[in-house]
Amino acid sequence: MINRLLGKQKNQDSLVERVQQLQQKPLPKHIAVIMDGNGRWARRRALPRIAGHHEGMNTVKKITRIASNLGIGALTMYAFSTENWKRPKKEVDFLMKLPSEFLHTYLPELIEQNVKVEMIGDPSNLPRHTLDAIHNAMEKTQQNDGLILNFAMNYGSRAELVQATKQIVELVQSGQLSVEDITDETMNAQLMTAHLDEPDLLIRTSGEVRLSNFMLWQLAYAEFIFTDVLWPDFTEHHFLDAVEQYQSRHRRFGSVEGEQKA
Ligand code: FPP
């Protein structure tokens, strides 16, 4: 199975070996990725920025494939933030077409790989064609129980938290919840990620070291890995390097005793 799925890789043998080795230790259940550096990748080649985004889409395919083979539970990809509307219209239009291009060519493989497509973010002002492509993929993969490929589209963490807070206030006002009963779990339950494990690992490419309004609540205890590699240059090996680094870190979740290794 694994050989067939990784069959297109030149360095197939070493990838298969690495995957098997990493599977000996606990894996992150959920990996969140800030895919940054597409514009710089294009500029270095004197190409338009959209060429970088297109190449970035191909990286999404590679990383989805390897994450699925490794046995990761969920992969949340920051594909478009609530702030990205400020970009030139041509670039925004292109970014909005990427889900349909990606899913048009890749959906059969996602189905074969037992991947479940999901989305977080505000759908209300996404173009119809973008939503149609994502909804179609969600519908065709809803029975799958392998990797969850979760696209963050028109996603902003502050907006998500404001929305969750409003929902909690409504529950209190309608008498369904008392203020004393509000806990972390109350907030978790109102977030768009309510059904997912919290990310254990965040990867951000391109040398930027910030969260950019991405999963601020959910990443509270995640391990962070920042790499200088630009997203279009990010390979399966870079991804496996990040998982390896994660496995070598000690996660304490705020405690001292009973130190836990990832
Ligand atoms: C940030 O790089 C990247 C984005 C805003 C878009 C990310 C989208 C993809 C990688 C493709 C998504 C694919 C699918 C299937 C939805 P940047 O443009 O800010 O790069 P720069 O900092 O070098 O300018």
Residues whose N, C-alpha, C, O or C-beta is under 5 A from the ligand:
A	BS01	FPP	M35 D36 G37 N38 G39 R40 W41 H53 G56 M57 V60 Y78 A79 L98 P99 F102
